[in-house]
Amino acid sequence: MGFAETFKALGDPVRREILVMLKSGRMSAGDLASKFDLTQASVSYHLSQLKKAELITEEKYKNYIYYELNTSVFEEVVLWLSQFGGNENEK
């Protein structure tokens, strides 16, 4: 995972909304697409960008593809970002 791909993926509001939707659990591509006023091709593109950044994983079951969050990447990003916070008195 590269932070450049992660932050690029997070930079798009549609992709951020997909991630918020997946917070409640895995969803099929069709379920995700139904929530947006976008073509299926556009939603597929956003999902592929999220997969490329490893923010989501996919699992095929019968005729459906289900997506879910890859929480380990989020943990890695939070850990990296945490180095910039903390006590201002520390040097």
Biopython code that builds the backbone (N, CA, C, O; Angstrom):
import numpy as np
from Bio.PDB.StructureBuilder import StructureBuilder

atoms = [
    (1, "MET", "N", (0.844, -1.178, 0.000)),
    (1, "MET", "CA", (0.000, 0.000, 0.000)),
    (1, "MET", "C", (0.879, 1.228, 0.000)),
    (1, "MET", "O", (1.852, 1.313, 0.750)),
    (2, "GLY", "N", (0.532, 2.178, -0.845)),
    (2, "GLY", "CA", (1.234, 3.443, -0.857)),
    (2, "GLY", "C", (0.303, 4.547, -0.402)),
    (2, "GLY", "O", (-0.881, 4.564, -0.739)),
    (3, "PHE", "N", (0.848, 5.451, 0.355)),
    (3, "PHE", "CA", (0.019, 6.550, 0.846)),
    (3, "PHE", "C", (-0.480, 7.426, -0.287)),
    (3, "PHE", "O", (-1.567, 7.994, -0.182)),
    (4, "ALA", "N", (0.278, 7.553, -1.365)),
    (4, "ALA", "CA", (-0.159, 8.382, -2.495)),
    (4, "ALA", "C", (-1.476, 7.846, -3.058)),
    (4, "ALA", "O", (-2.402, 8.621, -3.299)),
    (5, "GLU", "N", (-1.571, 6.528, -3.272)),
    (5, "GLU", "CA", (-2.804, 5.936, -3.798)),
    (5, "GLU", "C", (-3.943, 6.080, -2.795)),
    (5, "GLU", "O", (-5.087, 6.339, -3.168)),
    (6, "THR", "N", (-3.617, 5.909, -1.529)),
    (6, "THR", "CA", (-4.642, 6.013, -0.493)),
    (6, "THR", "C", (-5.240, 7.410, -0.452)),
    (6, "THR", "O", (-6.461, 7.570, -0.467)),
    (7, "PHE", "N", (-4.386, 8.417, -0.401)),
    (7, "PHE", "CA", (-4.898, 9.784, -0.309)),
    (7, "PHE", "C", (-5.573, 10.222, -1.598)),
    (7, "PHE", "O", (-6.521, 11.007, -1.561)),
    (8, "LYS", "N", (-5.100, 9.725, -2.744)),
    (8, "LYS", "CA", (-5.768, 10.028, -4.010)),
    (8, "LYS", "C", (-7.180, 9.450, -3.994)),
    (8, "LYS", "O", (-8.137, 10.112, -4.396)),
    (9, "ALA", "N", (-7.298, 8.217, -3.527)),
    (9, "ALA", "CA", (-8.617, 7.578, -3.454)),
    (9, "ALA", "C", (-9.534, 8.325, -2.489)),
    (9, "ALA", "O", (-10.721, 8.498, -2.767)),
    (10, "LEU", "N", (-8.996, 8.758, -1.377)),
    (10, "LEU", "CA", (-9.796, 9.468, -0.374)),
    (10, "LEU", "C", (-10.169, 10.877, -0.808)),
    (10, "LEU", "O", (-11.049, 11.498, -0.212)),
    (11, "GLY", "N", (-9.513, 11.384, -1.833)),
    (11, "GLY", "CA", (-9.761, 12.751, -2.291)),
    (11, "GLY", "C", (-11.084, 12.929, -3.018)),
    (11, "GLY", "O", (-11.514, 14.063, -3.230)),
    (12, "ASP", "N", (-11.729, 11.861, -3.399)),
    (12, "ASP", "CA", (-12.973, 11.962, -4.157)),
    (12, "ASP", "C", (-14.182, 11.770, -3.237)),
    (12, "ASP", "O", (-14.227, 10.801, -2.478)),
    (13, "PRO", "N", (-15.166, 12.683, -3.294)),
    (13, "PRO", "CA", (-16.313, 12.584, -2.380)),
    (13, "PRO", "C", (-17.166, 11.333, -2.596)),
    (13, "PRO", "O", (-17.721, 10.803, -1.634)),
    (14, "VAL", "N", (-17.282, 10.853, -3.828)),
    (14, "VAL", "CA", (-18.059, 9.634, -4.074)),
    (14, "VAL", "C", (-17.380, 8.445, -3.400)),
    (14, "VAL", "O", (-18.046, 7.614, -2.783)),
    (15, "ARG", "N", (-16.071, 8.365, -3.517)),
    (15, "ARG", "CA", (-15.345, 7.254, -2.895)),
    (15, "ARG", "C", (-15.433, 7.332, -1.377)),
    (15, "ARG", "O", (-15.556, 6.307, -0.707)),
    (16, "ARG", "N", (-15.373, 8.533, -0.837)),
    (16, "ARG", "CA", (-15.525, 8.669, 0.618)),
    (16, "ARG", "C", (-16.918, 8.208, 1.059)),
    (16, "ARG", "O", (-17.063, 7.567, 2.100)),
    (17, "GLU", "N", (-17.932, 8.534, 0.269)),
    (17, "GLU", "CA", (-19.296, 8.114, 0.600)),
    (17, "GLU", "C", (-19.430, 6.584, 0.525)),
    (17, "GLU", "O", (-20.106, 5.978, 1.356)),
    (18, "ILE", "N", (-18.793, 5.976, -0.458)),
    (18, "ILE", "CA", (-18.800, 4.513, -0.543)),
    (18, "ILE", "C", (-18.184, 3.915, 0.718)),
    (18, "ILE", "O", (-18.715, 2.953, 1.271)),
    (19, "LEU", "N", (-17.077, 4.474, 1.170)),
    (19, "LEU", "CA", (-16.429, 3.977, 2.382)),
    (19, "LEU", "C", (-17.345, 4.115, 3.595)),
    (19, "LEU", "O", (-17.406, 3.217, 4.435)),
    (20, "VAL", "N", (-18.051, 5.229, 3.687)),
    (20, "VAL", "CA", (-18.984, 5.429, 4.805)),
    (20, "VAL", "C", (-20.089, 4.381, 4.741)),
    (20, "VAL", "O", (-20.482, 3.828, 5.769)),
    (21, "MET", "N", (-20.590, 4.107, 3.545)),
    (21, "MET", "CA", (-21.642, 3.100, 3.390)),
    (21, "MET", "C", (-21.146, 1.712, 3.805)),
    (21, "MET", "O", (-21.899, 0.929, 4.383)),
    (22, "LEU", "N", (-19.895, 1.414, 3.514)),
    (22, "LEU", "CA", (-19.343, 0.098, 3.840)),
    (22, "LEU", "C", (-19.009, -0.053, 5.321)),
    (22, "LEU", "O", (-18.708, -1.152, 5.786)),
    (23, "LYS", "N", (-19.063, 1.054, 6.056)),
    (23, "LYS", "CA", (-18.816, 0.996, 7.491)),
    (23, "LYS", "C", (-19.794, 0.055, 8.189)),
    (23, "LYS", "O", (-19.448, -0.585, 9.182)),
    (24, "SER", "N", (-21.008, -0.024, 7.668)),
    (24, "SER", "CA", (-22.028, -0.856, 8.315)),
    (24, "SER", "C", (-21.943, -2.324, 7.898)),
    (24, "SER", "O", (-22.687, -3.160, 8.411)),
    (25, "GLY", "N", (-21.046, -2.636, 6.977)),
    (25, "GLY", "CA", (-20.875, -4.030, 6.570)),
    (25, "GLY", "C", (-20.757, -4.155, 5.065)),
    (25, "GLY", "O", (-20.886, -3.178, 4.329)),
    (26, "ARG", "N", (-20.509, -5.372, 4.626)),
    (26, "ARG", "CA", (-20.270, -5.589, 3.207)),
    (26, "ARG", "C", (-21.533, -5.329, 2.394)),
    (26, "ARG", "O", (-22.653, -5.526, 2.864)),
    (27, "MET", "N", (-21.317, -4.883, 1.162)),
    (27, "MET", "CA", (-22.419, -4.583, 0.261)),
    (27, "MET", "C", (-22.046, -5.038, -1.143)),
    (27, "MET", "O", (-20.871, -5.096, -1.506)),
    (28, "SER", "N", (-23.069, -5.357, -1.919)),
    (28, "SER", "CA", (-22.824, -5.734, -3.309)),
    (28, "SER", "C", (-22.617, -4.479, -4.146)),
    (28, "SER", "O", (-22.993, -3.377, -3.745)),
    (29, "ALA", "N", (-22.019, -4.663, -5.303)),
    (29, "ALA", "CA", (-21.801, -3.542, -6.216)),
    (29, "ALA", "C", (-23.138, -2.911, -6.605)),
    (29, "ALA", "O", (-23.250, -1.690, -6.707)),
    (30, "GLY", "N", (-24.142, -3.747, -6.820)),
    (30, "GLY", "CA", (-25.469, -3.234, -7.177)),
    (30, "GLY", "C", (-26.088, -2.401, -6.074)),
    (30, "GLY", "O", (-26.698, -1.366, -6.339)),
    (31, "ASP", "N", (-25.934, -2.850, -4.834)),
    (31, "ASP", "CA", (-26.462, -2.090, -3.691)),
    (31, "ASP", "C", (-25.775, -0.732, -3.594)),
    (31, "ASP", "O", (-26.424, 0.286, -3.354)),
    (32, "LEU", "N", (-24.473, -0.726, -3.780)),
    (32, "LEU", "CA", (-23.732, 0.535, -3.730)),
    (32, "LEU", "C", (-24.157, 1.456, -4.868)),
    (32, "LEU", "O", (-24.382, 2.647, -4.657)),
    (33, "ALA", "N", (-24.265, 0.909, -6.064)),
    (33, "ALA", "CA", (-24.613, 1.720, -7.242)),
    (33, "ALA", "C", (-25.998, 2.329, -7.110)),
    (33, "ALA", "O", (-26.239, 3.434, -7.595)),
    (34, "SER", "N", (-26.915, 1.617, -6.457)),
    (34, "SER", "CA", (-28.293, 2.123, -6.335)),
    (34, "SER", "C", (-28.381, 3.382, -5.478)),
    (34, "SER", "O", (-29.380, 4.099, -5.537)),
    (35, "LYS", "N", (-27.369, 3.652, -4.699)),
    (35, "LYS", "CA", (-27.375, 4.820, -3.800)),
    (35, "LYS", "C", (-26.880, 6.102, -4.493)),
    (35, "LYS", "O", (-26.939, 7.186, -3.913)),
    (36, "PHE", "N", (-26.399, 5.972, -5.718)),
    (36, "PHE", "CA", (-25.816, 7.110, -6.415)),
    (36, "PHE", "C", (-26.540, 7.366, -7.730)),
    (36, "PHE", "O", (-27.102, 6.452, -8.333)),
    (37, "ASP", "N", (-26.520, 8.603, -8.157)),
    (37, "ASP", "CA", (-27.055, 8.972, -9.457)),
    (37, "ASP", "C", (-25.914, 8.944, -10.472)),
    (37, "ASP", "O", (-25.591, 9.947, -11.109)),
    (38, "LEU", "N", (-25.313, 7.751, -10.599)),
    (38, "LEU", "CA", (-24.174, 7.549, -11.490)),
    (38, "LEU", "C", (-24.416, 6.289, -12.307)),
    (38, "LEU", "O", (-25.221, 5.437, -11.932)),
    (39, "THR", "N", (-23.718, 6.183, -13.415)),
    (39, "THR", "CA", (-23.797, 4.946, -14.192)),
    (39, "THR", "C", (-23.077, 3.840, -13.434)),
    (39, "THR", "O", (-22.245, 4.101, -12.565)),
    (40, "GLN", "N", (-23.409, 2.609, -13.777)),
    (40, "GLN", "CA", (-22.719, 1.475, -13.156)),
    (40, "GLN", "C", (-21.235, 1.519, -13.474)),
    (40, "GLN", "O", (-20.406, 1.132, -12.650)),
    (41, "ALA", "N", (-20.895, 1.993, -14.675)),
    (41, "ALA", "CA", (-19.488, 2.089, -15.060)),
    (41, "ALA", "C", (-18.741, 3.070, -14.157)),
    (41, "ALA", "O", (-17.593, 2.826, -13.787)),
    (42, "SER", "N", (-19.387, 4.171, -13.807)),
    (42, "SER", "CA", (-18.752, 5.159, -12.923)),
    (42, "SER", "C", (-18.538, 4.578, -11.531)),
    (42, "SER", "O", (-17.479, 4.762, -10.931)),
    (43, "VAL", "N", (-19.536, 3.884, -11.027)),
    (43, "VAL", "CA", (-19.408, 3.265, -9.702)),
    (43, "VAL", "C", (-18.313, 2.201, -9.733)),
    (43, "VAL", "O", (-17.528, 2.089, -8.792)),
    (44, "SER", "N", (-18.260, 1.423, -10.811)),
    (44, "SER", "CA", (-17.207, 0.412, -10.949)),
    (44, "SER", "C", (-15.829, 1.055, -10.951)),
    (44, "SER", "O", (-14.888, 0.520, -10.365)),
    (45, "TYR", "N", (-15.711, 2.196, -11.605)),
    (45, "TYR", "CA", (-14.434, 2.911, -11.623)),
    (45, "TYR", "C", (-14.039, 3.320, -10.206)),
    (45, "TYR", "O", (-12.891, 3.131, -9.805)),
    (46, "HIS", "N", (-14.976, 3.876, -9.452)),
    (46, "HIS", "CA", (-14.683, 4.298, -8.078)),
    (46, "HIS", "C", (-14.295, 3.096, -7.215)),
    (46, "HIS", "O", (-13.375, 3.183, -6.402)),
    (47, "LEU", "N", (-14.989, 1.991, -7.391)),
    (47, "LEU", "CA", (-14.654, 0.786, -6.637)),
    (47, "LEU", "C", (-13.264, 0.279, -7.009)),
    (47, "LEU", "O", (-12.519, -0.181, -6.143)),
    (48, "SER", "N", (-12.914, 0.358, -8.279)),
    (48, "SER", "CA", (-11.577, -0.105, -8.683)),
    (48, "SER", "C", (-10.487, 0.788, -8.096)),
    (48, "SER", "O", (-9.411, 0.301, -7.750)),
    (49, "GLN", "N", (-10.752, 2.081, -7.980)),
    (49, "GLN", "CA", (-9.773, 2.985, -7.371)),
    (49, "GLN", "C", (-9.608, 2.689, -5.881)),
    (49, "GLN", "O", (-8.499, 2.753, -5.350)),
    (50, "LEU", "N", (-10.702, 2.370, -5.217)),
    (50, "LEU", "CA", (-10.633, 2.010, -3.797)),
    (50, "LEU", "C", (-9.900, 0.683, -3.602)),
    (50, "LEU", "O", (-9.152, 0.519, -2.638)),
    (51, "LYS", "N", (-10.118, -0.263, -4.518)),
    (51, "LYS", "CA", (-9.394, -1.538, -4.450)),
    (51, "LYS", "C", (-7.907, -1.318, -4.722)),
    (51, "LYS", "O", (-7.061, -1.909, -4.051)),
    (52, "LYS", "N", (-7.589, -0.482, -5.689)),
    (52, "LYS", "CA", (-6.195, -0.186, -6.016)),
    (52, "LYS", "C", (-5.466, 0.390, -4.805)),
    (52, "LYS", "O", (-4.296, 0.087, -4.568)),
    (53, "ALA", "N", (-6.169, 1.220, -4.046)),
    (53, "ALA", "CA", (-5.595, 1.809, -2.831)),
    (53, "ALA", "C", (-5.682, 0.855, -1.641)),
    (53, "ALA", "O", (-5.242, 1.187, -0.541)),
    (54, "GLU", "N", (-6.244, -0.318, -1.864)),
    (54, "GLU", "CA", (-6.408, -1.352, -0.839)),
    (54, "GLU", "C", (-7.290, -0.908, 0.329)),
    (54, "GLU", "O", (-7.164, -1.421, 1.441)),
    (55, "LEU", "N", (-8.182, 0.048, 0.068)),
    (55, "LEU", "CA", (-9.098, 0.503, 1.109)),
    (55, "LEU", "C", (-10.299, -0.421, 1.239)),
    (55, "LEU", "O", (-10.963, -0.441, 2.276)),
    (56, "ILE", "N", (-10.580, -1.191, 0.182)),
    (56, "ILE", "CA", (-11.665, -2.159, 0.225)),
    (56, "ILE", "C", (-11.169, -3.485, -0.344)),
    (56, "ILE", "O", (-10.178, -3.546, -1.071)),
    (57, "THR", "N", (-11.886, -4.533, 0.010)),
    (57, "THR", "CA", (-11.625, -5.851, -0.571)),
    (57, "THR", "C", (-12.909, -6.315, -1.233)),
    (57, "THR", "O", (-13.995, -5.815, -0.937)),
    (58, "GLU", "N", (-12.770, -7.276, -2.134)),
    (58, "GLU", "CA", (-13.949, -7.822, -2.784)),
    (58, "GLU", "C", (-13.986, -9.331, -2.606)),
    (58, "GLU", "O", (-12.954, -9.995, -2.504)),
    (59, "GLU", "N", (-15.188, -9.844, -2.571)),
    (59, "GLU", "CA", (-15.392, -11.284, -2.462)),
    (59, "GLU", "C", (-16.526, -11.659, -3.413)),
    (59, "GLU", "O", (-17.609, -11.075, -3.374)),
    (60, "LYS", "N", (-16.258, -12.624, -4.248)),
    (60, "LYS", "CA", (-17.272, -13.080, -5.192)),
    (60, "LYS", "C", (-18.071, -14.202, -4.545)),
    (60, "LYS", "O", (-17.511, -15.138, -3.973)),
    (61, "TYR", "N", (-19.388, -14.088, -4.646)),
    (61, "TYR", "CA", (-20.277, -15.113, -4.127)),
    (61, "TYR", "C", (-21.404, -15.296, -5.136)),
    (61, "TYR", "O", (-22.209, -14.391, -5.356)),
    (62, "LYS", "N", (-21.449, -16.457, -5.735)),
    (62, "LYS", "CA", (-22.400, -16.771, -6.805)),
    (62, "LYS", "C", (-22.249, -15.740, -7.921)),
    (62, "LYS", "O", (-21.172, -15.618, -8.504)),
    (63, "ASN", "N", (-23.309, -15.001, -8.224)),
    (63, "ASN", "CA", (-23.263, -14.021, -9.323)),
    (63, "ASN", "C", (-22.992, -12.604, -8.836)),
    (63, "ASN", "O", (-23.144, -11.651, -9.600)),
    (64, "TYR", "N", (-22.601, -12.453, -7.603)),
    (64, "TYR", "CA", (-22.435, -11.115, -7.024)),
    (64, "TYR", "C", (-21.009, -10.909, -6.541)),
    (64, "TYR", "O", (-20.292, -11.854, -6.213)),
    (65, "ILE", "N", (-20.631, -9.649, -6.511)),
    (65, "ILE", "CA", (-19.359, -9.254, -5.906)),
    (65, "ILE", "C", (-19.701, -8.377, -4.716)),
    (65, "ILE", "O", (-20.429, -7.392, -4.841)),
    (66, "TYR", "N", (-19.172, -8.745, -3.572)),
    (66, "TYR", "CA", (-19.396, -7.975, -2.348)),
    (66, "TYR", "C", (-18.117, -7.250, -1.963)),
    (66, "TYR", "O", (-17.011, -7.770, -2.111)),
    (67, "TYR", "N", (-18.299, -6.048, -1.470)),
    (67, "TYR", "CA", (-17.175, -5.202, -1.062)),
    (67, "TYR", "C", (-17.264, -4.938, 0.425)),
    (67, "TYR", "O", (-18.350, -4.824, 0.994)),
    (68, "GLU", "N", (-16.084, -4.843, 1.049)),
    (68, "GLU", "CA", (-16.031, -4.463, 2.462)),
    (68, "GLU", "C", (-14.746, -3.687, 2.735)),
    (68, "GLU", "O", (-13.786, -3.745, 1.967)),
    (69, "LEU", "N", (-14.757, -2.964, 3.845)),
    (69, "LEU", "CA", (-13.595, -2.154, 4.208)),
    (69, "LEU", "C", (-12.403, -3.031, 4.553)),
    (69, "LEU", "O", (-12.552, -4.116, 5.115)),
    (70, "ASN", "N", (-11.239, -2.550, 4.211)),
    (70, "ASN", "CA", (-9.989, -3.175, 4.633)),
    (70, "ASN", "C", (-9.471, -2.322, 5.787)),
    (70, "ASN", "O", (-8.731, -1.359, 5.581)),
    (71, "THR", "N", (-9.866, -2.684, 6.985)),
    (71, "THR", "CA", (-9.577, -1.833, 8.144)),
    (71, "THR", "C", (-8.086, -1.730, 8.445)),
    (71, "THR", "O", (-7.657, -0.757, 9.066)),
    (72, "SER", "N", (-7.295, -2.695, 8.028)),
    (72, "SER", "CA", (-5.863, -2.626, 8.327)),
    (72, "SER", "C", (-5.216, -1.427, 7.645)),
    (72, "SER", "O", (-4.292, -0.834, 8.202)),
    (73, "VAL", "N", (-5.673, -1.060, 6.464)),
    (73, "VAL", "CA", (-5.121, 0.114, 5.784)),
    (73, "VAL", "C", (-5.507, 1.380, 6.532)),
    (73, "VAL", "O", (-4.693, 2.291, 6.679)),
    (74, "PHE", "N", (-6.744, 1.440, 7.003)),
    (74, "PHE", "CA", (-7.166, 2.607, 7.781)),
    (74, "PHE", "C", (-6.344, 2.736, 9.059)),
    (74, "PHE", "O", (-5.966, 3.840, 9.451)),
    (75, "GLU", "N", (-6.070, 1.612, 9.705)),
    (75, "GLU", "CA", (-5.252, 1.632, 10.919)),
    (75, "GLU", "C", (-3.845, 2.133, 10.617)),
    (75, "GLU", "O", (-3.261, 2.877, 11.405)),
    (76, "GLU", "N", (-3.309, 1.728, 9.485)),
    (76, "GLU", "CA", (-1.969, 2.161, 9.093)),
    (76, "GLU", "C", (-1.929, 3.673, 8.840)),
    (76, "GLU", "O", (-0.978, 4.350, 9.232)),
    (77, "VAL", "N", (-2.967, 4.191, 8.183)),
    (77, "VAL", "CA", (-3.039, 5.624, 7.905)),
    (77, "VAL", "C", (-3.188, 6.411, 9.206)),
    (77, "VAL", "O", (-2.536, 7.439, 9.391)),
    (78, "VAL", "N", (-4.040, 5.933, 10.097)),
    (78, "VAL", "CA", (-4.239, 6.618, 11.384)),
    (78, "VAL", "C", (-2.948, 6.619, 12.190)),
    (78, "VAL", "O", (-2.594, 7.624, 12.806)),
    (79, "LEU", "N", (-2.259, 5.510, 12.184)),
    (79, "LEU", "CA", (-0.984, 5.427, 12.898)),
    (79, "LEU", "C", (0.014, 6.425, 12.324)),
    (79, "LEU", "O", (0.709, 7.117, 13.068)),
    (80, "TRP", "N", (0.082, 6.495, 11.006)),
    (80, "TRP", "CA", (1.002, 7.436, 10.364)),
    (80, "TRP", "C", (0.618, 8.878, 10.690)),
    (80, "TRP", "O", (1.488, 9.692, 10.996)),
    (81, "LEU", "N", (-0.677, 9.204, 10.629)),
    (81, "LEU", "CA", (-1.141, 10.562, 10.916)),
    (81, "LEU", "C", (-0.934, 10.949, 12.375)),
    (81, "LEU", "O", (-0.728, 12.122, 12.685)),
    (82, "SER", "N", (-0.990, 9.972, 13.267)),
    (82, "SER", "CA", (-0.878, 10.269, 14.698)),
    (82, "SER", "C", (0.475, 10.862, 15.074)),
    (82, "SER", "O", (0.596, 11.502, 16.118)),
    (83, "GLN", "N", (1.482, 10.663, 14.250)),
    (83, "GLN", "CA", (2.784, 11.234, 14.563)),
    (83, "GLN", "C", (2.773, 12.764, 14.508)),
    (83, "GLN", "O", (3.677, 13.414, 15.033)),
    (84, "PHE", "N", (1.750, 13.333, 13.872)),
    (84, "PHE", "CA", (1.677, 14.782, 13.743)),
    (84, "PHE", "C", (0.840, 15.430, 14.826)),
    (84, "PHE", "O", (0.744, 16.656, 14.885)),
    (85, "GLY", "N", (0.240, 14.633, 15.675)),
    (85, "GLY", "CA", (-0.573, 15.154, 16.768)),
    (85, "GLY", "C", (0.200, 15.039, 18.070)),
    (85, "GLY", "O", (1.429, 14.995, 18.097)),
    (86, "GLY", "N", (-0.558, 14.992, 19.125)),
    (86, "GLY", "CA", (0.071, 14.772, 20.426)),
    (86, "GLY", "C", (0.330, 16.053, 21.172)),
    (86, "GLY", "O", (-0.221, 17.111, 20.868)),
    (87, "ASN", "N", (1.185, 15.920, 22.156)),
    (87, "ASN", "CA", (1.498, 17.011, 23.052)),
    (87, "ASN", "C", (2.412, 18.030, 22.362)),
    (87, "ASN", "O", (3.472, 17.677, 21.846)),
    (88, "GLU", "N", (1.990, 19.283, 22.362)),
    (88, "GLU", "CA", (2.773, 20.341, 21.719)),
    (88, "GLU", "C", (4.070, 20.617, 22.461)),
    (88, "GLU", "O", (4.996, 21.187, 21.884)),
    (89, "ASN", "N", (4.159, 20.226, 23.730)),
    (89, "ASN", "CA", (5.361, 20.475, 24.514)),
    (89, "ASN", "C", (6.469, 19.473, 24.207)),
    (89, "ASN", "O", (7.628, 19.694, 24.559)),
    (90, "GLU", "N", (6.108, 18.364, 23.545)),
    (90, "GLU", "CA", (7.118, 17.374, 23.192)),
    (90, "GLU", "C", (7.921, 17.861, 22.012)),
    (90, "GLU", "O", (7.371, 18.474, 21.097)),
    (91, "LYS", "N", (9.212, 17.598, 22.018)),
    (91, "LYS", "CA", (10.059, 18.015, 20.904)),
    (91, "LYS", "C", (10.815, 16.828, 20.375)),
    (91, "LYS", "O", (11.591, 16.962, 19.429)),
]
sb = StructureBuilder()
sb.init_structure("model")
sb.init_model(0)
sb.init_chain("A")
sb.init_seg("    ")
for serial, (resi, resn, name, xyz) in enumerate(atoms, 1):
    if name == "N":
        sb.init_residue(resn, " ", resi, " ")
    sb.init_atom(name, np.array(xyz, "f"), 0.0, 1.0, " ", f" {name:<3s}", serial, name[0])
structure = sb.get_structure()
